[in-house]
Amino acid sequence: MAFKKIAIAGASGYLGRKILDHLLTIPIVSRVTVLTHSPLADFPSSPILTVISIPSYRAVAALTLALQGHELLISALSRLSADETDEFLIAAAIAAGVRRYMPSEYTVDCMHPHAIAVSGSTVIAGKIASAQRVQHSAEKGEIEYTTLVTGAFLDFWFEYPNPIIDTNAKTITLLDGGEKKMTGVTTEFVARCIGAIVAMPEESTNNQRIRIAEVEYTGKALLQTFEEVTNEKWTVVDRSTDEILNEAVKAGGKGDMRGFYMGNIIKLNFDGEGAGYFEEGMEWLDGAVKRQSLKEIVERSISRLNW
Ligand SMILES: NC(=O)c1ccc[n+]([C@@H]2O[C@H](COP(=O)([O-])OP(=O)(O)OC[C@H]3O[C@@H](n4cnc5c(N)ncnc54)[C@H](OP(=O)(O)O)[C@@H]3O)[C@@H](O)[C@H]2O)c1
């Protein structure tokens, strides 16, 4: 059986909007309900779409009412809001009889020993708590889960300001020599994977953490691709992920929590130690879900930035 009646939280966001747009194209989906703080956001118009205003995710009774009759709840809430509200969202889903929950994880593999050792008590603690919560609920037979473990959103890293890739200044930081293998995804690919999960037999994705990958690359391959696509020489900065992590810890000590977060997440996504490199993710649904090449991903980001 596939999921036909779907609720989504965070659909007005960067990832959530891509998921919502894709859900509305899937023929078997008969009902999509957006739970939102921003009911006036520019949601698409569709006869199967309902937008429900949720003033607070802590109001579990109201949330339960909104979730009744749905088979799948997808969370695409922002990192901090998901950390704060996941327990209420899953409680309401269970109370409403929703069969399957997809938590807003979408990051490094937070259950990987390396991720736990580096950042388990800090920036990924909320993701770990959410992963454990949904696993415990599934063990008790309260709800099923499917979690997508994505590693880096490359479109996000190419298009938004961050310490290692500056597409406007054409500067890239080669981490740890630039030869380690990495994997990544685009948010469009994540949306397509969720679409595939919605349509495929439920048993094949039941109670699983699925590590997905759209493209495998190295820092040097990325530099070469940026230079090829922009037809310009890029400035290269050589740094180690350990150095970046150390600086992040110092930044955190001075209250710069964004710097602390970014340094931790750069370390885990790009140090090649397994929390952000999912070799097997390249095989998942191979041929059934469209994967872009690194060049196509870079071209699309550069064209969006030049728009
Ligand atoms: N792997 C990567 O490289 C990467 C990069 C970015 C994000 N992510 C992950 O992807 C997921 C989605 O992130 P995103 O960047 O798409 O999120 P986002 O655009 O910042 O926010 C998503 C939605 O969350 C809701 N929201 C925001 N702040 C809130 C608050 N204080 N309380 C309640 N709801 C709030 C809003 O929805 P409404 O207004 O509609 O309620 C918002 O549109 C997160 O799990 C994040 O960690 C991963």
The ligand as an ORCA input file, in Angstrom:
! r2SCAN-3c Opt
* xyz 0 1
  N      21.999     18.788      5.198
  C      22.072     20.108      5.004
  O      23.029     20.621      4.391
  C      20.940     20.952      5.495
  C      20.891     22.327      5.192
  C      19.798     23.067      5.635
  C      18.809     22.453      6.398
  N      18.916     21.124      6.689
  C      17.855     20.451      7.481
  O      16.662     20.425      6.696
  C      15.526     20.565      7.551
  C      14.687     21.745      7.078
  O      15.517     22.902      7.155
  P      15.172     24.231      6.312
  O      16.444     24.992      6.153
  O      14.395     23.863      5.091
  O      14.250     24.984      7.336
  P      13.726     26.495      7.266
  O      13.479     26.873      5.846
  O      14.616     27.376      8.063
  O      12.358     26.382      8.087
  C      11.385     25.400      7.738
  C      10.071     25.771      8.375
  O      10.112     25.532      9.782
  C       9.117     26.360     10.386
  N       9.743     27.134     11.470
  C      10.810     27.952     11.397
  N      11.093     28.491     12.595
  C      10.167     27.997     13.446
  C       9.914     28.146     14.833
  N      10.683     28.951     15.583
  N       8.902     27.447     15.376
  C       8.155     26.629     14.632
  N       8.337     26.449     13.300
  C       9.327     27.120     12.731
  C       8.579     27.307      9.312
  O       7.387     26.725      8.799
  P       5.950     27.412      8.914
  O       6.164     28.897      8.967
  O       5.261     26.970      7.648
  O       5.343     26.873     10.153
  C       9.659     27.222      8.260
  O       9.214     27.515      6.956
  C      16.066     20.698      8.973
  O      16.051     19.431      9.587
  C      17.507     21.147      8.762
  O      18.362     20.744      9.828
  C      19.935     20.378      6.241
*
